[in-house]
Amino acid sequence: MRHIFKPGSASGEAAGPTLLLLHGTGGTEQDLLPLAEMISPTSAVLSVRGNVLENGMPRFFRRLAMGVFDEEDLVLRTKELHDFLDEASEQYGFDRGRVVAVGYSNGANIAASLLFHHAGALSGAILHHPMVPRRGVPLPEMAGLPVFIGAGRNDAMCRPEETEELEGLLSGAGAQVHVHWEPYGHQLTETEVQAAAEWYRKHLLNI
């Protein structure tokens, strides 16, 4: 997968987990690098570009219509990303057991799909405006897994009910979920990122 890897500027526990950056539809591996600087500037960063194109726009999996996921492709691409993380940890030498996803929109959806389909794939997640990746499937045990969800009260693409459903599913599997609400739509705001950074420092910096 096309990606950028930036080593951490500190060593050991002081560096924090490796941040896995996952862009939104039409984005690239460059998009979320500023978020990594705000959230954990000492962490190693693995920023990945989605392998699927929709009208020339990179995505992490196909969709059948707006808000309707191609579930078969979602499962396939989620495993592809999971396997890539295993390979990248060997190539770059980061701790595979200390990876925190930071995803926006489509990137947040595939990060949530990693949680839904692969036990232990992530040690935490910051999900900006995610949807429920799949329904009616058993979730792996997530006892104590820290998850931040950023959501908009007026998000027409990811309605508040969807956010609350995802929170319930993750919490039901044992995750410790914090939802941060903004009075806006689907856009990612600086105040939301600042809230994610503050949450990260409390819950994930020293995992």
C-alpha positions in Angstrom: 0.0 0.0 0.0 1.3 3.5 -0.8 2.3 5.1 2.5 4.6 7.4 4.4 6.5 6.2 7.5 8.1 8.8 9.9 10.1 7.4 12.8 9.3 8.8 16.3 11.4 11.6 17.7 11.7 9.9 21.1 12.6 6.3 22.1 10.7 3.6 24.0 7.6 4.5 26.1 8.3 8.2 25.7 7.5 8.2 22.0 4.0 6.9 22.5 2.3 4.4 20.2 2.7 4.5 16.4 -0.1 6.5 14.8 -1.8 4.9 11.8 -3.3 7.7 9.7 -6.2 6.9 7.5 -7.6 9.7 5.2 -11.1 10.5 4.0 -12.5 10.0 0.5 -10.4 11.8 -2.0 -7.5 12.2 0.4 -3.9 11.0 0.4 -1.3 9.9 2.8 -0.4 13.5 3.3 -3.7 14.7 4.6 -3.6 13.8 8.2 0.0 14.5 9.0 -0.9 17.8 10.7 -3.2 15.8 13.0 -0.4 13.6 14.1 1.6 16.7 15.0 -1.2 17.9 17.1 -2.0 14.6 18.8 1.4 13.1 19.5 4.4 14.9 17.9 6.9 12.4 19.3 5.1 9.3 17.9 6.1 7.3 14.8 3.6 7.8 12.0 2.4 5.4 9.4 0.1 7.2 7.0 -1.6 5.0 4.3 -3.3 5.8 1.0 -6.4 3.8 0.2 -6.1 1.3 -2.6 -9.6 1.9 -4.1 -10.5 4.6 -6.6 -14.0 6.1 -6.8 -14.1 8.5 -9.8 -10.4 9.0 -9.3 -10.7 9.6 -5.6 -8.7 7.3 -3.3 -10.8 5.3 -0.7 -10.1 2.4 1.5 -13.0 0.3 0.2 -15.8 0.4 -2.3 -19.3 1.6 -1.7 -22.5 0.8 -3.6 -24.0 4.2 -3.0 -23.6 7.2 -0.6 -23.6 5.6 2.8 -24.0 2.0 1.5 -20.8 0.0 1.9 -19.8 -2.9 -0.3 -19.4 -5.3 2.6 -17.5 -8.0 0.7 -14.9 -5.4 -0.4 -14.9 -3.9 3.1 -13.9 -7.2 4.6 -11.3 -7.9 1.9 -9.7 -4.4 2.3 -9.8 -4.5 6.1 -7.8 -7.8 6.0 -5.4 -6.2 3.4 -4.8 -3.3 5.8 -4.4 -5.6 8.8 -1.8 -7.7 6.9 0.0 -4.5 5.7 0.3 -3.4 9.4 2.0 -6.7 10.2 4.4 -6.3 7.3 5.1 -2.6 8.0 5.9 -3.3 11.7 8.6 -5.8 10.6 9.9 -3.5 7.9 10.1 -0.3 10.1 10.6 -1.9 13.5 7.7 -0.4 15.4 5.8 -2.3 18.1 2.8 -4.0 16.4 1.1 -4.1 19.8 1.1 -0.3 20.2 -0.7 1.1 17.1 -3.4 3.7 17.4 -5.5 4.5 14.4 -6.4 8.1 13.6 -9.0 8.1 10.8 -11.4 10.6 9.2 -14.7 9.6 7.5 -13.8 6.7 5.1 -10.5 6.2 7.0 -12.4 6.2 10.3 -14.7 3.6 8.8 -12.0 1.2 7.9 -10.3 1.7 11.3 -13.7 0.8 12.9 -13.7 -2.2 10.6 -10.3 -3.3 11.9 -11.8 -3.2 15.4 -14.9 -5.2 14.3 -13.0 -7.9 12.4 -9.5 -8.4 13.9 -9.0 -8.8 17.6 -5.9 -6.9 18.9 -5.4 -5.1 15.5 -5.2 -1.7 17.3 -4.4 -0.6 20.8 -6.7 2.4 20.5 -8.5 4.5 17.9 -9.4 8.1 17.2 -12.4 8.0 14.8 -13.5 11.3 13.3 -17.0 11.0 11.9 -17.2 7.2 11.5 -20.2 5.1 10.5 -21.1 1.6 11.6 -19.0 -0.6 9.3 -21.2 -3.7 9.5 -24.3 -4.8 11.3 -25.3 -8.2 12.6 -21.8 -9.6 13.0 -20.2 -10.7 16.3 -17.5 -8.4 17.6 -14.2 -9.5 19.2 -13.5 -8.8 22.8 -12.3 -5.2 23.3 -12.0 -5.1 27.1 -10.8 -1.6 28.0 -9.8 -0.6 24.5 -9.7 3.2 24.4 -11.8 4.7 21.5 -12.5 8.4 20.8 -15.3 9.2 18.4 -15.7 12.8 17.0 -19.1 13.6 15.7 -21.2 16.4 14.4 -24.7 17.1 15.7 -25.6 18.3 12.1 -23.7 15.7 10.2 -26.0 14.6 7.3 -23.6 11.9 6.2 -23.1 10.3 9.6 -26.2 11.1 11.6 -26.1 11.3 15.4 -28.1 8.1 15.6 -25.4 6.3 13.7 -22.8 7.6 16.1 -24.8 6.5 19.1 -25.3 3.0 17.5 -21.5 2.6 16.9 -20.8 3.8 20.5 -23.2 1.1 21.8 -21.7 -1.7 19.7 -18.1 -0.8 20.7 -19.1 -0.4 24.4 -21.0 -3.6 24.3 -17.8 -5.4 23.2 -15.9 -3.9 26.2 -14.3 -0.8 24.6 -14.0 2.4 26.7 -15.7 4.9 24.3 -15.7 8.7 24.5 -17.9 10.6 22.1 -17.0 14.3 21.5 -19.8 16.3 19.8 -19.4 19.3 17.7 -22.4 21.6 16.6 -21.4 21.2 12.9 -21.6 18.8 10.0 -19.2 16.3 8.5 -16.2 18.6 8.5 -13.3 18.0 10.7 -12.7 21.1 13.0 -9.7 22.2 14.9 -11.6 22.0 18.2 -12.5 18.4 17.5 -8.8 17.6 16.8 -7.8 19.4 20.0 -10.3 17.4 22.0 -8.9 14.2 20.5 -5.4 15.3 21.4 -6.4 16.0 25.0 -8.2 12.6 25.2 -5.1 10.8 23.7 -2.8 12.3 26.3 -5.0 11.0 29.1 -5.7 7.6 27.7 -3.1 6.4 25.2 0.2 8.2 25.5 1.7 5.7 27.8 0.0 2.4 26.7 
